[in-house]
Amino acid sequence: MNELTVGHLQDPLKKEFQKKNKMAIAEAMKELKKHEKEIGSKTKKLSDKEDRDEINAKLELLKEAEKLEIESPIVDCIVWFDGEKWKACLDTSLTGDLENVKVMSSFCENQEYSFISDKCIVSYCFNISENGNLLNICVPNGSHGTHVAHIAAGHFLGSPEKDGLAPGAQIISLSIGDLREASAPQAFIRALNKCIELKVDIINLSYSVSPCMNFGKNGELIKNLIEKHGIIFVSSAGNKGPGLSMAGNSNGIGHPSIIYVGAYLTAEMKEFMFYHYSADEPVVFPFSSRGPSMDGSLGVVVCAPGAAIAGVPKHDLRSFELGKGTSMSSPNAVGNIACLLSALKAESIPISQFRIKLALMNTAMAPEDGSHHPFSLGAGIIQIYDAFDLLKSETIKAIPTNLADIKVIVECEREIKRGIYLREPFEIKLPSEFELIVKPTFVDSEDIEERLNFGCPIVLKLSHGSEKDFIKFPKYCQIPSSNFNIHVDPTFLEAGKVHYAQIIGINPENPKLGPLFRIPITVIIPEQITSESDFTYKTELTLEPSIPQRIFLQSPIGCKYVEIKFKSLETHDTQDITVQRLYFDQKNGFNSDKFTGLMRPKFHVFRHFSCPSLQTIEFCVTGEWKNQRSTNIKINIKFFGFFVEPTTLMAVNPVNKINITNLLNKTMLKPILIFDYFCQPLSPNEAMIESMKERDIIDGSPSFQLLLTYKLYGSFFYQA
């Protein structure tokens, strides 16, 4: 039964056991003391000695029991066919008494659920498959999913103030991860397939998934789900900010068809949710991931409020909690979009996921103060009423309902991108010419006429706030088929800065519709670090709350790590700051290290980060949003070239060489040899490829698995 409950629900059981066990230990100690006092060593009877040994043994066992895990009771699962459908029940009474046990079918049939017991109020439901041979017992393994669902579509009868944004929406919860077993890529694929099978309208993904979701079967399935089946896919942008290029998945890779949502903090939220001293200017949360993505796209599509007070499961023994993160902004956007879909359906207005995405982006609000960058905001903050007005207007009819996307393809030497992103030293030495293709894609449908008739002239121009001096581009193009070049000259741009421009394509015959596509152009020019400065960079910064300060440096040749020293220049105030180091790793995407802490007056902080040579390194320093005023700090960044090459000791070669290199500053060494891990190669005894079962038939195609069998002998315990 313990496998069905989350960890904190098992704690009371353990505490109750320990309480009783300590009472038993106390009684045993009293019994031993009484025996020693009354009999002790005076007696010569063998039975008295045996009694004392028995008490000592009991005391030892009780003390050992304190270290033991509580043995989980075994629950019987009964599954049967009642002539119409499969039914199941759990013997949660643990006695075989099924009279008061709730009998249920699969949740998707009758939406039936129950609780494990009156004390352990963990809800559970069933999913019965494979002709009754597989019973899935579905339980929550935390509060995150429930909290997210409440934000999007929670409903409390008679208490509308507690409702989510779309209380009339129907929720389908699909678990793709588990706090006890971590993520399962196959579960993610099955969940997407279930969404197609159930014909859902919109998906919310408030979950940090691996970058493999963009490629292979995952990427193909997401593409089909959105472009073929017309399902709207919304995801959290991530909580890896405030450094650039972390939006999307875990390392800055975003799927082109997903709507990524950043986390915004309004003045009202500061006052009523976080009880801030003063409701000042709205900001983007520092933790909210920023663009641009690795492929040059903006990364963040739109922003929504990134915190909420919402319901949690009953087993948490509280009615609600305050949560913040892009996991909260994504369901906020989804709830808004669900209301939008409901209104469109009520007025019989044709719906397509591309129309929805276009309306959200083209009606989003960008704050006028200019303190918010598109890297953090995307197109802006969702304005759902304006989006609805656009979708029911005549202007939107220019977009065919079977149009899935208007894609911008930037052809580079080795890969295809969705924007232009130059940051590494070799990319910014000379001007570059990029060939672009603007290509509409359509949902697979029988309506060929709309596809054949779609086409319009396009006027290309820069969006508001773009830098214009470093790019050249044509004024006009034509879709559905258009190829043109963009010239980018980074050679004269100011060092230590990020330079940004965005080209938008507008139909001159229908300008009220707004941009049909966007081409982001980002260029980062790092400052040079040389031996003349002792491979050191020094500066003083004034940190405004939640406004990132970015330092871009080109690491010197031979660099392996960097030491960062901070000193507060304040005399009285203690402030929160966040420091993040980022660079691009060719194999794994963007590599990030982050430090968040308090800066006390005149206080020094040292941090060391790994750092490759001859790359653009971003150091992002941000004052936390809750700081009351600006913070003045002094920063010292020093690069070092000392490193030890990784060494593998082979059993056949007991004598090994360890290479130590230092190419920059003088470094003192105190070598210590530490073994990280032991590697024992094993080969499988048998390999078999076999077809998987019914639930792994993905979008009509069967899946296969490679089953490897190993034979293990003896104990695999090694001691250094």
Buried (B, 14 or more C-beta within 10 A) or exposed (E): BBEBBBEEBBEEBEEEBEEEBEEBBEEBEEBBEEBEEEBEEEEEEEEBEEBBEEBEEBBEEBEEEEEEEEEEEEBEEEBEEEEEEBBBBBBBBEEEEBEEBEBBBBBEEEEBBBBBEEEBBBBBBBBBBEEEEEBBBBBBBBBBBBBBBBBBBBBBEEEEEBBBBBBEBEBEEBBBBBEEEEBBBBBBBBBBBBBBEEEBBBBBBBBBBBBBBBEEBBBEBBBBBBBBBBBBBBBBBBBBBBBBBBBBBBBBBBBBBBBBBBBBBBBEBBBEBEEBEEEEBBBBBBBBBBBBBBBBBBBBBBBBBBBBBBBBBBBBEEEBBEBBBBBBBBBBBBBBBBBBBBBBEEEEBEBBBBBBBBBBBBBBBBBEEEEBBBBBBBBBBBBBEBBBEBBEEEBBEBBBBBBBBBBBEBEBEEEEBBBBBBBBBEBBEEEBEBEBBBBBBBBEBEEEEBBEEBEBBBBBBBBEEBBEEBBEBEEEBEBBEBEBEBEBBBEEBEEBBBBBBBBBBBBEEBEEBBBBBBBBBBBBBBBEBEEEEEBBBEBEBEBBBBBBBBBBBBBBEBBBBBBBBBBBBBEEBEBBBBBBBBBBEEEEBBBBBBBEEEBEEEBEBEBEBEBBBEBBBBBBBBBBBBBEEBBBBBBBBBBBBBBEEEEEEEEEEEEEEEEEEBBBBEEEEEEEEEEEEEEEEEEEEEEEEEEEEEBBBBBEEEBEEEEEEEEEEEEEEEEE
